[in-house]
C-alpha cells in the first residue's frame, strides 16, 4: 500500500467497518455447519481481524509478506492441525504431492485432501481481505466490494432461504459509515489549508456514527415485532436441497402438477405440490342442511405430511351404530355447558361405483351407517368404524363388491361462540397424547409466531379465532405452489417464505400453531359443500374440485368443533356449526374479539414489512449508490467530457475554443491543489512558481502551460497531432489532480 498521512487511529477506526462487512460474509453461513461454535468460522474471523490490524500499519512488503505468511499458516494449522505441528506438516507435504498429481491428471480440485482445500480457501480469503483494505486506503474505493456484499446476501436469501434481513440492515449501515470516512480522506488529500486536524477527524467520525445509527434504527424499526430470525440450524444437505428446489422451480419443468381430488391410495406425498382444478363429478348428496363432507381425521404431522394414528377401530355389519345410542358424541369427560348436536340423515350416490377402499363422507361424526348400496345384493358388507373420530371406512378387496352409494346418520355440532368461551376444564390424557404431537425439528419461530398471535387471548376459543383470522387475513390463496425444499418444514416454509397456498397449507398451519399453544387439534380432509341443485333443494353436487381440508379443535365440554382458516371458505351457517360473531345477544359489542382483530392487523402489517423490508433496504442502498454516482458524474463532468474528446470517435477535430475549454478541468485541478495564480502573473510564470514534488508531473505542467499559450495566443491553426497531444496532457493532469 502507498504511504498515507491519515492518523493511525483513524486508519484503525476505518478498519472496524471492514471487519463488520467481512463478518457479514461469514456469520450467515454458520447455520450450514450445524454448530454455533464452529472452529473454522471463528478462525477466519480472528484471521480477518489480525490481517486488517496489520494492514493499518502500512508496512513495507519486506515486513508484510512474512507476517501474512505466519498468520495464514497459524490459521491453517488451527483448523487442520492435530496438535503435533511437525509430524502433521510432514504428513501433509507427502499428501500434497499426491494432491498435485491428482489435480494435474483429473482436474478435480474437490477430490484433493481437506487440508489442501482448507489452505487454498484461507489463502484466497486473506488475499481478498488485503485487496479490499488496500483499495480502500490507497484508492478510497469500496464500490465493488459493497456491491458484491449486497449481492452475496441477496443470493443467500434467494437460493438458500437464509434470512438476512438483519444482516442487510447492518451491511448498509457499515457501508454508509465506511464511505463517509473514506470521503474524509479524499477531502484531506485535496486540502492545502491544513484545516483537517485531529479535531475534524473526531467530529466527522462522531457525526457519521450518529447518522449510521439513525439509519440502522429506522430500518430496524420496520421489522420490530415481526417474525423473529430462526435460531434453528440449516445443514449443508438442506442448503443443497434448497438450491436444488430453487433451480427446479425457476428452470425446471413447471408442468408437474396434480389435479384436485381425494386421495384414496393412502400413499401420501409431501404436501405443497401445485394443483390444477378438477371438474369431474365425484358424488351427489342429499342433506337437509349444507355441510362439509368429512372423510378422515389425521393426527400425526412429521413436518412434510399428515398420517393417521393407529386407532381403536371395530368392525360393524350394515346396518350398524357407530355411536352407541344415548351416548354424548365427542365428549370423553363431559362438563357443562355441553355442545348441542343435531343428528341428520344424509344419502350419497357416487358418479362412478367405488372399487377400492374409501371413507364414508358425512356432514359430521357418523352416528350410524344405515345402508350401503352394492352391485351384489347377496354380499354381506362390513365397515371399519373409529368411534373416537366418528369416521367409517369401507374395506374393498379387488373391487368386489362395487359400492354405488350409502345412507348414514351424522352428528352436526351446533355451538354458540359464547358457550365455547365460557368452557373450562382439562383435556383428557388420551386427547393430549394424540393431538398435541409436533415434529421434533419444528422451527422455533413457528412457536414464537403462535405466542404472538394468541398473546391477547383470554380463552381457548379466542386463541382459535385469532389464529383463524390471522391466516385468512394475511396469507394468499393460490394453487400455484411448490413442495418445500428437502429438510424444510412445510408449515415454516408457508408461514415465513411463500406466504401463499391452498387448504392443505392453511389447515396444517392452523393445526401446528394451535398445538404449539397446547390446544388439541386434528387435521380433517374431505369435501366442501358443493353446488346445490336449483331444481332439487337439498341435493348437492360435489366435484373433484371441491376436495378440501380443515381442522377440528377440542373443547373439554363440547368435544371436537370444526374451523376453516382457508380464505374464501367458511363452514355453512345453515348447518348449525360454530360461527364467528362480533355481536352477542343483547347488542353488546365483543371487545375481546375486536382487540384480537386489531392485534392481528398489527401483526400482519409488521410481518409484511419484515418480509419485504430487505427489498426496501436494497432499494434505498441502490438509490444512495445512484445518487452518489450522479453526484460524482456532476462533480467530474468536465473530466468526463475531456475523456470523451480524447477517446471517443468524432467527425471533426476540436478547434481552438474547444481545446481551451478542454483545458479547464486541468486548470481547476491545478488551482484546487496549489492555489490561484497571483495577480499579474502570466500562465508560464504561475506554473513555474508552483512547488511540484513529482519531477514528471512538473514537466507535464510546464509543457501544458507552453502549449496552452500557443493555442490561446498563436495565430497558426493547431495541427491534429498537436491538438491530440494537448488533449491527452489535459486529461493526464486533470486525472492526477481530481
Buried (B, 14 or more C-beta within 10 A) or exposed (E): BEEBEBEEEBBEBBBBBBBBBBBBBBBBBBBBBEEEEBEBBBBBBBBBBBBBEBBBBBEEEEEBEEBBEEBBBBBBBBBBBEEEEEEBEEEBEEBBEEBEEBBEEEEEEEEBBEBBBBBEBBBEBBEBBBEBBBBBBBEBEBEEBBBBBBEBBBEBBBBBBBBBBBBBBBBBBBBBBBBBBBBBBEEBEEEEEEEBEEEBBEEBBEEBBEBBEEBBEEBBEBBEBBBBBBEBBBEEEBBBBBBEBBEBEEEEEEEEEEEBBBEEEEEEEBBBBBBEEBEEBBBBBBBBBBBBBBBBBBBBBBBBBBEBBEBEBEEBEBEBBBBEEEEBBBBBEBBEBBBEBBEBBBBBBBBEBBBBBBBBBBBBBBBBBBEBBBEEEEEEBBBBBBBBBBBBBBEBEEEEBBBBBBBBBBBBBBBBBEBBBEBEEEBBEEBBEBBBBBBEEBBEBBBBBBEBBBEBBEBBBBBBBBBBBBBBEBBEBEBEBBBBBBBBBBBBBBBBBBBBBBBBBBBBBBBBBBBBBEBBBBBBBBBBBBEBEEEEEEBBBBBBBBBBBBBBBBBBBBBBBBBBBBBEBEBBEEBBBBBBEEEBEEEEEBEBBEBBBEBBBEBBEBBEBBBEBBEEBBEBBEEBBEEEEEEEEEEBEBBBBBBEBBEEEEEEBBEEEBBBBBBBBBBBBBEBBBEEBEEEEEBEEBBBEBEBEEEEBBEBBBBBBEBBEEBEEEEEEBEEEBBBBBBBBBBBBBBBBB
